[in-house]
């Protein structure tokens, strides 16, 4: 198909070649591009030098929930 396209391309006058090029560019812009797959939050942060220990997580949980009004239940 490429050889056929090039053969026909060479038979066109210069102004028609420009039109053909413009049309190809138009087709490229109208062709939907494949979307990049989304990364999870864990994947986005995977290169960060963060290390959390279970003790630090437990401490943060206790601090957060210590102010929770338990009597409202």
PEFEN-V194021 format. One record per pair of residues at least 24 apart in sequence whose ideal C-beta (glycine too) atoms are under 10 Angstrom apart, sorted by the first residue. I is the first residue (numbers start at 1). GAP is how many residues later the second one is. If there is no record, write none. Layout:
i->I gap->GAP
i->I gap->GAP
This chain:
none
